[in-house]
Amino acid sequence: MKQHFQNLVDEEEANIDMTPMLDVVFIMLIFFIVTASFVKEAGIDVNRPEAATAVKKDRANILIAISDKGEIWINKRQIDVRAVQANIERLHAENPQGTVVIQADKKATTETLIKVMDASRAAGVYDVSIAAQEP
């Protein structure tokens, strides 16, 4: 009987408690999800013009695409020109450090580009860039 009791005590002592390790893993997972900056796309591919002075822009979180037909795309949705300011305000509220990058097609009109730039400035975002390709 005493031997049987000793075997039960040994089995209990041999178990490893995995709860603290799982807690640490889940906390790390939450940390990485919260701190990750997700890449957002405008929703369409545009033929950007070439520029010799094109510079890569980091932290560009608000991407706006203008197609060759004058369509405006934000977050894979086509947006009316009158709703651009409201969408930029919403995206800027989500990420106050984000900048606006306009990806205008080569054949897009300057009028549409200026309307989008005015809407972003009216939304309170003054760091506006226009996307270009290096030659």
Backbone torsions as a table, in degrees:
resi	resn	phi	psi	omega
1	MET	NA	-44.1	-179.8
2	LYS	-63.3	-39.3	178.1
3	GLN	-63.6	-42.8	178.8
4	HIS	-61.9	-42.3	178.4
5	PHE	-64.6	-39.7	178.3
6	GLN	-63.6	-38.8	178.0
7	ASN	-64.1	-39.1	178.3
8	LEU	-65.9	-39.6	178.8
9	VAL	-65.6	-41.5	178.6
10	ASP	-63.5	-39.3	179.0
11	GLU	-65.1	-40.5	179.0
12	GLU	-65.1	-39.1	-180.0
13	GLU	-72.1	-22.6	-177.4
14	ALA	-80.7	-14.7	-179.3
15	ASN	-72.8	141.9	178.0
16	ILE	-107.4	130.9	179.5
17	ASP	-83.0	115.3	-176.1
18	MET	-90.5	-7.8	-175.0
19	THR	-59.0	-47.5	179.9
20	PRO	-62.0	-37.1	179.2
21	MET	-66.4	-42.0	178.4
22	LEU	-64.6	-37.8	176.7
23	ASP	-60.1	-45.0	-179.7
24	VAL	-64.4	-41.4	-180.0
25	VAL	-63.3	-43.6	179.7
26	PHE	-68.4	-37.1	176.8
27	ILE	-64.2	-41.3	177.3
28	MET	-64.4	-40.6	178.7
29	LEU	-61.0	-45.7	178.8
30	ILE	-63.4	-40.9	179.5
31	PHE	-60.2	-46.6	-178.2
32	PHE	-69.3	-33.8	177.7
33	ILE	-67.5	-42.4	-177.7
34	VAL	-69.3	-38.7	-175.5
35	THR	-86.8	-10.1	-178.7
36	ALA	-71.3	140.0	173.8
37	SER	-100.2	120.0	-175.3
38	PHE	-86.3	140.9	179.8
39	VAL	-83.7	122.6	177.8
40	LYS	-107.4	145.5	179.0
41	GLU	-118.8	154.8	-177.3
42	ALA	-73.1	-37.0	176.4
43	GLY	127.4	-18.6	178.1
44	ILE	-135.3	158.6	174.8
45	ASP	-93.3	132.9	179.0
46	VAL	-121.2	150.7	173.9
47	ASN	-87.4	98.5	-177.0
48	ARG	-76.9	147.1	176.2
49	PRO	-71.3	157.5	178.4
50	GLU	-89.2	145.9	176.9
51	ALA	-143.2	133.0	-178.6
52	ALA	-68.9	-24.6	-177.7
53	THR	-103.2	20.9	-179.5
54	ALA	-63.2	134.1	-178.1
55	VAL	-127.3	139.3	178.3
56	LYS	-69.6	132.8	-177.0
57	LYS	-107.8	121.4	175.6
58	ASP	-89.8	158.2	176.5
59	ARG	63.2	33.3	176.5
60	ALA	-92.6	97.3	-173.9
61	ASN	-99.6	-17.0	179.7
62	ILE	-110.6	100.9	-179.4
63	LEU	-102.3	130.4	178.6
64	ILE	-125.5	126.7	179.6
65	ALA	-109.0	140.0	175.2
66	ILE	-120.3	120.3	-177.4
67	SER	-80.7	173.6	179.6
68	ASP	-67.3	-17.6	179.1
69	LYS	-93.8	1.2	179.4
70	GLY	89.2	10.4	178.2
71	GLU	-78.3	141.1	-179.6
72	ILE	-108.8	128.1	-177.5
73	TRP	-122.5	131.1	174.0
74	ILE	-135.3	129.2	179.5
75	ASN	51.9	46.8	176.3
76	LYS	62.0	24.4	176.1
77	ARG	-129.2	139.2	176.0
78	GLN	-78.5	130.0	-174.9
79	ILE	-117.5	139.9	173.0
80	ASP	-72.3	149.4	-176.7
81	VAL	-60.0	-28.4	179.9
82	ARG	-75.0	-19.0	-178.5
83	ALA	-98.7	2.0	-177.5
84	VAL	-64.6	-44.8	-177.8
85	GLN	-60.6	-44.8	-179.2
86	ALA	-64.2	-39.3	179.0
87	ASN	-67.3	-40.5	178.7
88	ILE	-66.9	-39.4	177.5
89	GLU	-60.8	-42.0	179.6
90	ARG	-65.5	-47.1	-179.7
91	LEU	-66.6	-35.0	178.6
92	HIS	-70.3	-32.9	176.1
93	ALA	-66.6	-34.6	177.9
94	GLU	-69.7	-35.6	-177.8
95	ASN	-140.2	90.1	-176.2
96	PRO	-64.5	-23.0	179.2
97	GLN	-84.1	-9.2	-176.6
98	GLY	-68.6	148.8	176.8
99	THR	-112.9	163.1	179.4
100	VAL	-97.5	130.2	172.8
101	VAL	-122.8	123.0	180.0
102	ILE	-98.8	121.6	177.4
103	GLN	-101.2	89.8	-177.2
104	ALA	-94.5	136.3	176.2
105	ASP	-67.4	155.9	179.2
106	LYS	-56.9	-35.1	-174.4
107	LYS	-95.5	5.5	178.0
108	ALA	-70.2	148.6	-178.7
109	THR	-79.1	151.8	178.4
110	THR	-67.7	-29.8	-180.0
111	GLU	-60.1	-46.2	179.3
112	THR	-65.3	-41.1	178.9
113	LEU	-60.6	-44.4	-179.9
114	ILE	-66.2	-38.3	178.3
115	LYS	-62.9	-40.6	179.5
116	VAL	-68.4	-40.7	178.2
117	MET	-64.2	-42.0	177.7
118	ASP	-63.3	-39.9	-180.0
119	ALA	-65.4	-37.9	179.7
120	SER	-69.8	-38.3	177.4
121	ARG	-69.3	-35.9	176.8
122	ALA	-67.4	-26.2	178.0
123	ALA	-81.4	-5.3	177.1
124	GLY	98.2	7.5	178.4
125	VAL	-105.2	112.3	-176.7
126	TYR	-102.2	-8.8	177.3
127	ASP	-90.9	86.5	-176.6
128	VAL	-114.9	130.5	177.7
129	SER	-125.0	156.3	176.6
130	ILE	-112.8	127.6	-176.1
131	ALA	-74.0	141.3	177.2
132	ALA	-145.4	165.6	176.7
133	GLN	-105.2	150.2	172.0
134	GLU	-76.8	141.5	-178.3
135	PRO	-68.1	NA	NA
